[in-house]
Amino acid sequence: MADTDYQAKIGTGRDENRTPLWQVVPIPVPFSVGITVSDFCNFKCIYCNHSIPNAIKNPKMMTYDMFREIAAQLEEFYRVRGTGRTKNLRMWGYGEPLMNKDLPRMIGYARERELSDRVEITTNASLLTHEISDALIDAGLTRMIVSVQGVTEAKYKDTCGYRIDYPRLLEELAYFYAHRKNCKVFIKTVDVALENEAEHEQFYEMFGPVCDTMGIEHIFAAFDGVDYASFMPESDGTTRYQYEYKEKLVCDTLFSLMNVQTNGNVDCCGCKYPPLPIGNIHRTRLKDIWNGEIHRKYMELHLTGNYRDIPACDGCESMQFNGHPMDILDDHCAELLPKIRELGKDTP
């Protein structure tokens, strides 16, 4: 590597300073709340459901008014629980958040209302401009996660069907990083977007100057209908974030993560489409969805080893490959099950 300083920036982008999940389950409010602000994407990555025509049913752009309604329900949720707010509010999901023109307003509102400790987005960054970067930074964004699809324009076209202007992309990322204030930048790519070890090094050298952390993730079969066998490399025995693989019987995100989709559906899935809904904000308040009857039923099925009774969970690779070793719950099912069952007796 040309500059050894970049070596220190290589990582998973995950918080390694964490409490084992089993010690805090059941959680009064989710550690992380994801909000899908756009179902639309200008990329068609080969490993994503956007590579399949019409895979997203009835795609929507979240309105600012709907975002404010989610914020109001989160504030109500926090008041009722009385245990503090979520640690992370993440604008991500099944589309490109920068396609939503209200994104800076949403971030600013989330920061103004103190909805979370952190507010972050996951973006392909192709739509970044100086003006958009300034708006995101001024709104109070605390982390930008950038997904890169190769180290050449030709590989970008192969991976995501998009003709990237590489010099412009690098220039826009350099501008954002130079003006980032307190915002952290994590830049990642996936193994299928790199041809060989030389391109691994090229990725680090190209993006090391414009980020705080960077990493290469393993792809896994996250979306129904994608022909992963045609391009996915043979497993090396590690997970998405290159932790040692260990088959799990309990999905950790079911106990720690909550997402709100553009249609109001709420789920606890990490990286899977279609996700498993546990409610809808237009019919039930967030405070009643989290640890509510449907959510408890699914948690119980996982803790009793019966997750395959849930069609969406049976064969889900996100459950197996998308997580942190300290979040594994398998060895603690017997002590956690009574706690989950008790929730139905005293949930506000």
Residue, then its C-alpha position, 0 to 999 in steps of 0.5 A: m500500500a502506497d501510504t501506510d496511514y491508509q492501513a489504519k482506516i481499514g475496518t468493518g464500519r461497525d462499532e466494536n465497542r459494544t455490550p453483548l446483545w444478550q445482556v440487554v434483551p429485551i430492549p425498551v427501544p431499538f438500538s437502531v431505527g432505519i427509515t427508507v426515504s426512497d424506494f427508487c435507485n439510479f443503480k441496478c447493482i447485480y446483487c440487489n433487487h433493483s437488478i430485477p425489473n419491477a422487484i420493488k412493488n409500488p415504489k414510493m418516495m417518502t414525503y416530508d410530512m410522513f417523515r415528521e409523522i414517524a418522528a412524532q411517533l418516535e418521540e411518543f415512543y421515547r416518552v412512554r418507555g422513559t428509557g432514552r432514545t435510539k442510538n442511531l437513525r439511519m436513512w437507508g433501505y431499498g433505494e438511493p436516499l439522495m434521490n429524495k430532495d427532502l433528505p437534508r430537511m429530514i436530517g435537520y428535523a431529526r437533529e432538531r428533535e433529538l430523535s437519536d444519538r446519531v443520524e446517518i445515510t447509506t448512499n452510492a454518492s453518484l448524485l453528490t454535488h457541492e450544494i448537496s454536501d453542504a446541505l447534508i453537513d449543515a443539517g447535522l449528518t453524523r455519518m455518511i456510508v458510501s457504497v462503491q461499485g468498482v475501481t474503474e468506470a468499466k467495472y461500475k458499468d458491469t456491476c451496477g449498470y451505471r456510467i460513472d464519471y470517476p474523476r467527478l465522483l472522487e472530486e465530490l467525495a473529496y469536497f465532502y470530506a474536506h468540509r465534513k465538520n463532525c460527520k464521519v465518512f465510511i466508504k465500502t465496496v463488495d468483493v464482486a466489484l473487485e477483480n483481484e488483489a491488486e484492485h483491493e489495494q487500488f480501492y484503499e489507495m483511491f479512497g483512503p484520502v477521502c474517508d475516516t474508515m473503509g472496508i471490503e464486504h463479502i456479498f451474500a444472498a440477500f434478495d429473492g430472485v437474484d441469481y447469486a450463483s452466477f457471480m458470487p465467489e466461493s465462501d471463505g468461511t467468513t460473514r459479510y463483515q469478515y467475521e468467522y462464520k457460525e450458523k445461527l438459530v436466532c436472528d439478532t436484528l429481530f431484537s435490536l433493529m426497527n425499520v420503517q418503509t415508505n408504505g408505513n410497514v415496520d420490520c426488523c430485517g437487516c438486509k433482506y427483501p421482501p422484509l418481514p413486517i411486524g406492523n404498520i404506522h398508519r394502523t398501529r403506533l410505533k410504541d405498540i409495534w415494538n415488543g408488541e404481539i406480532h414482534r413477541k411471537y416472532m422473537e419467541l419462535h426464534l428463541t425456541g428454535n422454530y424460526r423456520d415456521i416463519p416463511a420469510c426467516d426460513g433460508c434467510e442468509s441475512m440472518q446468517f451472514n449479516g451480524h456481529p459476533m457479540d450479538i449472537l443470542d443462540d447460547h442464551c435462549a433459555e434465559l431470554l425466552p421468559k423475559i420476552r414472554e413477560l413483555g406481553k403482561d406489562t407493555p404500555 
